[in-house]
Amino acid sequence: MRKISISTILFWITLTVYGQQHPAVSEPGYNPTVPRLISMRHKAVSFTDKPMKMTIQDFEQKGNKEDINVYVVYEKDSTVGKSSGTEELFNPPQKLMDLYLIYEYTFKIYCYTKEEMNGKIPKINLESGGFVDELKVVTYYIDEKGKLKDKKIKKSSVISEVANGFLSIQLDQSQLIQNSFVEVNVQIKTRNFAKLVPSISPGDSFNKSLTVSYPIILNYKITDNSTLELKSSSTSEFELLHFVRDSGAGNGNIKTLKVDSKIFSWKINTNENKSKIEFELEGLNIPLDSDIGVRPTDIIRMN
């Protein structure tokens, strides 16, 4: 028997609700922009730098790591398609897409004893604004047979608190394992594009790296800094949508618009990270006469 994926089911549900069977299709002024956008399930990410997987060799070195990844996400606005009436089928909302930043922090910390662990998790400065979108904790350990194992820490055993603009994280010690690695992954979601302000922990107890990526519709001033040692600079593809917004049968077209993403990766020199690192937004470079579902004024004032 052929298996049908959840995404396929959702696609056909969308067509059933908004497609040819919807009464509004035959009415004057019907605009299929919203149902087409929903069925596309479009999402573009400027760059996702997946941290290196834990290895047995890491247990020999017992070195702590701090990897920071700042990237841009572009996807359907969460409010689109949620209207209880048919207004969206005749007048698509001005804001069809959402554009936001993710500050992703991954700490890999060697845990000699359970008691010392909570004092080792760095606090995160939330100067960039935003909120905790995701928080995961995993422990890695070597079992009796010398095999590398992992164990997820339950959400109920992870306590996060924001005070004075800093996010602090505490773990239930009973869930920890001595002589293990604890990996803490935090994703901060924000729509403040004015500056890229990654939070870097003080001191030299971590080997630190920073990756920043963004589509060229955003123009950031990337300046030299003695704290940062550039390891690589590259580009990738970022796919925007262009909404035609015309009504009538066969219209409501959505076209794709491909632009570059800039990607910078640095090693952070821990002995020189006393100064704050920030990259200012100098302007926007949205292609002329394009409608990407987010107005330039929306991007500027999202903070």
C-alpha positions, -999 to +999 in steps of 0.1 A: +000+000+000+014+034-010+021+057+019+010+093+018+030+120+036+015+146+059+027+174+036+008+158+007-024+156+028-020+192+038-016+202+002-048+185-009-067+199+021-056+234+010-068+228-025-101+215-012-107+245+011-094+272-012-093+256-046-118+249-073-144+236-048-145+269-029-176+290-038-156+322-040-137+308-071-165+317-095-172+351-079-159+384-096-126+396-081-115+362-067-078+362-061-060+329-055-028+345-041-034+333-005-043+296-013-014+294-036+010+308-010-003+283+016+002+253-008+038+264-016+049+262+021+078+284+012+107+289+036+141+304+029+170+304+054+201+324+047+224+298+061+222+271+089+256+262+103+251+229+120+275+224+149+299+195+146+286+163+160+301+151+193+329+125+190+348+103+214+379+124+207+361+154+223+361+134+256+399+132+253+403+170+250+374+180+273+373+214+256+343+237+260+329+252+228+306+282+220+292+284+185+271+314+175+251+314+143+230+345+133+208+340+102+177+353+085+144+334+079+118+343+053+084+324+054+047+329+052+033+352+078+016+332+106-016+351+103-022+345+066-049+318+059-063+321+095-092+344+085-126+329+092-142+347+062-134+350+025-118+385+026-083+371+019-096+354-012-105+388-027-081+411-011-048+395-001-032+412+030-004+436+023+019+416+046+020+380+033+055+370+044+075+372+076+112+381+078+131+376+110+165+369+126+175+339+146+204+341+170+214+305+177+238+297+205+252+262+210+273+256+241+292+223+246+304+221+282+323+193+298+306+183+331+331+169+356+306+169+384+268+176+385+272+204+410+294+226+389+273+225+358+249+254+363+277+279+370+292+271+336+263+279+313+269+315+300+242+341+303+229+354+270+226+392+264+192+399+248+202+433+235+191+422+201+155+419+214+133+390+208+124+359+228+134+323+232+120+304+203+136+271+211+157+256+239+172+221+239+196+203+262+214+170+254+240+152+274+267+130+258+285+103+277+306+071+272+289+039+284+305+009+299+313-006+265+331+026+254+303+037+231+292+073+227+256+078+239+233+108+242+203+116+264+178+145+260+171+165+291+133+170+296+119+205+293+107+203+328+143+199+340+154+231+322+147+264+338+152+296+319+148+331+332+152+366+318+164+393+342+180+427+335+182+419+298+200+386+302+188+350+297+201+325+323+196+288+322+196+263+351+194+225+349+181+199+373+213+183+386+196+150+390+193+147+352+230+152+346+258+126+343+293+131+357+322+132+332+298+140+303+293+167+278+262+189+281+251+206+249+228+236+253+211+249+221+192+282+224+174+300+195+165+336+200+139+350+175+138+387+168+126+412+141+150+439+151+172+443+120+188+476+131+220+459+143+233+424+145+244+421+181+256+385+190+261+378+227+296+365+234+305+351+268+333+368+287+366+350+296+386+323+278+369+291+291+353+284+256+367+280+221+344+304+203+332+308+167+307+332+150+288+328+117+267+356+103+246+353+072+219+374+055+203+379+021+216+409+002+182+426+005+197+436+039+229+456+037+250+453+069+283+470+075+308+442+082+339+458+097+372+444+107+376+437+144+406+424+163+383+402+183+373+384+151+396+363+129+379+357+096+379+320+086+357+321+055+335+343+034+311+329+008+277+332-008+246+310-011+212+312-028+182+328-011+148+325-028+123+353-023+088+354-036+073+381-059+036+386-056+018+398-087-015+403-068-037+403-099-072+390-097-094+369-120-093+334-134-057+321-140-041+350-121-028+356-086+006+345-097+035+341-074+070+342-090+103+333-075+131+358-071+166+345-063+192+366-046+225+359-029+231+354+008+264+366+023+281+343+048+309+352+071+325+328+097+350+339+123+371+325+151+366+347+182+399+356+199+390+351+235+418+373+248+404+403+230+366+400+233+362+428+258+345+451+233+310+445+220+306+431+185+279+446+164+271+451+127+249+480+117+222+479+090+231+505+064+201+501+041+179+478+021+184+464-014+150+451-024+148+445-062+130+474-080+093+469-087+092+437-067+066+428-040+082+403-016+052+403+008+070+425+033+073+462+028+106+480+034+089+502+060+078+470+078+114+458+080+128+491+092+102+494+120+100+457+130+121+465+161 
